């Protein structure tokens, strides 16, 4: 049986956290959130057809074991590990936020309120939610000595019965709530993390001396020049139509495959497995050629692939 002192300590820990300094926890969380906010907004909006606003709504102290107690089956949730914790971040999008993101991802009219989601989330909706949560996690993770050292990329978001199946380790936590807004709709994103993760000391390094900075700059410039002089192989890929595995296995030598009419104008130019430009395939004199149309847009390609499913 616990002693009176142990019982008192347990009660205090449940009320104010393991530090017994709620103001310290709230202040640290507020600084953490403000540092990440601008990066989250910028990076999420890169994927959207119309930008969303985002602001810090509030910070709440609580228990990590209760982090999903208010989440419905239409929420989109991801739990991210770090080097020091298997549950360093719990990211939770309410259904209104998922609907808002899906509409902005797929080019919906920002002047119209997106349809409310009252059913299990589709695979496309979960993929879009995961893309947004990846940007949130990267912003919170940071870089350098102050990084949370999260294990990225973010696992695919889950919803439905999977939310109820989650068993979370209990302990003092802090919940950071952001509000996303469009002209006609709002939604919330919550980031929950154990207080011990928030307060874990991260490596602090002194500012490098001026001479070191000069040397590093000169070295970076020299290295960059050498990289620019290096040769790479360019690949021009002309897309064919989709084919089942069965039809692919039945191909024979000499068989002719028809190239779609649009293939000529959607040739992709890439180097080292990185797509760079969309081109037109053609002929110049006796040589085949490609003419660059525009830079490859990864976000637009992601939307096109979702719509084609």
Secondary structure, 3 states (H helix, E strand, C coil): CCCHHHHHHHHHHHHHCCCCCHHHHHHHHHHHHHHHHHHHHHHHHCCCCCCCEEEEEEEEEEEHHHCCCCCCCCCEEEEECECCCCCCEEEEECHHHHHHHHHHHCCCCCCCCCCCCCCCCCHHHHHHHHHHHHHHHHHHHCCHHHCCCECCCCCCCECCHHHHHCCCCCCEEEEEEEEEEECCEEEEEEEEEEHHHHHCCCCCCCCCCHHHHHHHHHHHHHHHHHHHHCCCCEEEECCCCCCCHHHHHCCCCCCCCCCCHHHHHCEEEEECCEEEEEEEEEEECCEEEEEEEEECCHHHHHHHHHHHC
